[in-house]
Amino acid sequence: MKEEISLSLNGLDNSNIAYITSILEKIGHISVDFDASPIVGLLTHFSPEVRVLAIKNLAKIKNDIYIQKFIEIYENDTSSIVRREAVSAIGRQRNKKNIPFFIRVLSDNDPKIACQAIRALLIFKGERLIDETLKLLINHENEMIKAVISKEYYAQKTDKNTKPHSFVPEQLKDVIVLGDVKDVLKTIKEESFHLTFTSPPYYNARDYSTYESYEAYLSFLETVFKEVYRTTKEGRFLIVNTSPVIVPRISRTHSSKRYPIPFDLHTILIKQGWEFIDDIVWEKPEYSVKNRIGGFQQHRKPLAYKPNSVTEYLMVYRKKTDKLLDWNIHQYDNDTIKSSKVSDGFFTTNVWKICPKSDKVHSAIFPIELCQKVIEYYSYKGDLIFDPFAGSGTLGRTAKSMDRKFFLTEKEPKYFEYMKSFLDVESLLEENHTKFMTLDEFKAKQGE
Ligand SMILES: C[S@@+](CC[C@H](N)C(=O)[O-])C[C@H]1O[C@@H](n2cnc3c(N)ncnc32)[C@H](O)[C@@H]1O
């Protein structure tokens, strides 16, 4: 087989990149006595893809005869992927002799190449020179490099005395508090919630909230989500449903104003330490949204184009951690992992087509299907799920029906009473009644 490869690489048509790469990709293990000269010839091939594969194959030969060649490639090649592969190939030799080379590569302008050198040096982690050199990179300007160094050298050890990750405090289980979420959150211990899914007030575009200014509104959200961060468990998720809103014009001589809430909120959340994970687009049928295109359909004048807004965002964030998602998953027992498995028919793209829901009491309620999907994809059975802006309590009811616990806050008495009205009916049949409390009642329970 190896002879065949050698023969097929000899005298090949250099311009046939697909053919050459297909051969290079098929080469398995290579022994030291293999005549690799046809592959060496490809190190100067005009295609970077071919050069990368040639380096990959030569690196399989476990001796250092090609190290000098790889160093030359690192120093002279014009392609960043080829230079990176050369550094990776030297790293694979796991030879201490190459440490000075990797230390030099740490100052490469391309962060991905510097990361390869870090990876190679970490093989010798624990040696003084290596640790001292790598620790200094915590001040590197590139965020990926900083994150790697932080995880390797500065990760905080988890306190052995803290409660298990799946733990839910009894006094937070299936509770709805009437009060301003800012006041309620002050009374909650850190690392309490597994998931927060919420739709904050839409600035001044709806009837239930008013703010002095857009700045005051963003500052309010900043305060709330900072507290949500503190009270979220390590590595767990926050999903915020928002969309740009329009505050209508005051008269025909003024224009209406559009506020890009998701984008402004995004920068605030990132500064707080939330890690951006995904942007999910909730798409509604066109008939269900306000018609803005009507005027344009008549006049067709450029600049005055106003498309119907059929989308909202579900922005997905994760509380910062050095741990991988697997760590979060392994905090649960096998039964919980098995019974929480997402069933067939899940959305495979980030565009979720779901009909909105209208309601006679609340003007902006979540459709149940939206809550179901979020709960199913981002929590395990038994988890504590939080909605700081509960409204009619759709998230709580859905969480309960999916064997999760919920904690909700709502500041308007009329919506608090509304939640009581249908949860009361449901809970007549249940052992674990939902607990409705004022802020003072809740505070008193916390002290017990
Ligand atoms: C967009 S609605 C949420 C509707 C909810 N998703 C549902 O399914 O019914 C926002 C809710 O936040 C409430 N709210 C506004 N400011 C609040 C605050 N400071 N604390 C608690 N709730 C607040 C409003 O009264 C409103 O009911």
The ligand as an SDF file (V2000), in Angstrom:
LIG
                    3D

 27 29  0  0  0  0  0  0  0  0999 V2000
  -42.6850   41.0600   28.5220 C   0  0  0  0  0  0  0  0  0  0  0  0
  -43.5550   40.8270   29.9870 S   0  0  0  0  0  0  0  0  0  0  0  0
  -43.2470   39.1320   30.3050 C   0  0  0  0  0  0  0  0  0  0  0  0
  -44.3920   38.2350   29.9380 C   0  0  0  0  0  0  0  0  0  0  0  0
  -44.1320   36.7800   30.2620 C   0  0  0  0  0  0  0  0  0  0  0  0
  -43.0230   36.2660   29.4980 N   0  0  0  0  0  0  0  0  0  0  0  0
  -45.3780   35.9190   30.0550 C   0  0  0  0  0  0  0  0  0  0  0  0
  -45.2640   34.8340   29.4600 O   0  0  0  0  0  0  0  0  0  0  0  0
  -46.4550   36.3040   30.4540 O   0  0  0  0  0  0  0  0  0  0  0  0
  -42.5990   41.6740   31.1620 C   0  0  0  0  0  0  0  0  0  0  0  0
  -43.1460   41.6540   32.5690 C   0  0  0  0  0  0  0  0  0  0  0  0
  -42.1720   42.2210   33.4680 O   0  0  0  0  0  0  0  0  0  0  0  0
  -42.8700   42.8630   34.5080 C   0  0  0  0  0  0  0  0  0  0  0  0
  -41.9030   43.7760   35.1480 N   0  0  0  0  0  0  0  0  0  0  0  0
  -41.4570   44.9690   34.7100 C   0  0  0  0  0  0  0  0  0  0  0  0
  -40.5730   45.5050   35.5670 N   0  0  0  0  0  0  0  0  0  0  0  0
  -40.4390   44.6230   36.5850 C   0  0  0  0  0  0  0  0  0  0  0  0
  -39.6560   44.6050   37.7690 C   0  0  0  0  0  0  0  0  0  0  0  0
  -38.8610   45.6330   38.0820 N   0  0  0  0  0  0  0  0  0  0  0  0
  -39.7240   43.5350   38.5870 N   0  0  0  0  0  0  0  0  0  0  0  0
  -40.5590   42.4860   38.2780 C   0  0  0  0  0  0  0  0  0  0  0  0
  -41.3420   42.4580   37.1690 N   0  0  0  0  0  0  0  0  0  0  0  0
  -41.2800   43.5140   36.3370 C   0  0  0  0  0  0  0  0  0  0  0  0
  -44.0030   43.5580   33.7940 C   0  0  0  0  0  0  0  0  0  0  0  0
  -45.0470   43.9060   34.6880 O   0  0  0  0  0  0  0  0  0  0  0  0
  -44.3990   42.5170   32.7610 C   0  0  0  0  0  0  0  0  0  0  0  0
  -45.4530   41.7070   33.2350 O   0  0  0  0  0  0  0  0  0  0  0  0
  1  2  1  0
  2  3  1  0
  2 10  1  0
  3  4  1  0
  4  5  1  0
  5  6  1  0
  5  7  1  0
  7  8  2  0
  7  9  1  0
 10 11  1  0
 11 12  1  0
 11 26  1  0
 12 13  1  0
 13 14  1  0
 13 24  1  0
 14 15  1  0
 14 23  1  0
 15 16  2  0
 16 17  1  0
 17 18  1  0
 17 23  2  0
 18 19  1  0
 18 20  2  0
 20 21  1  0
 21 22  2  0
 22 23  1  0
 24 25  1  0
 24 26  1  0
 26 27  1  0
M  CHG  2   2   1   9  -1
M  END
$$$$
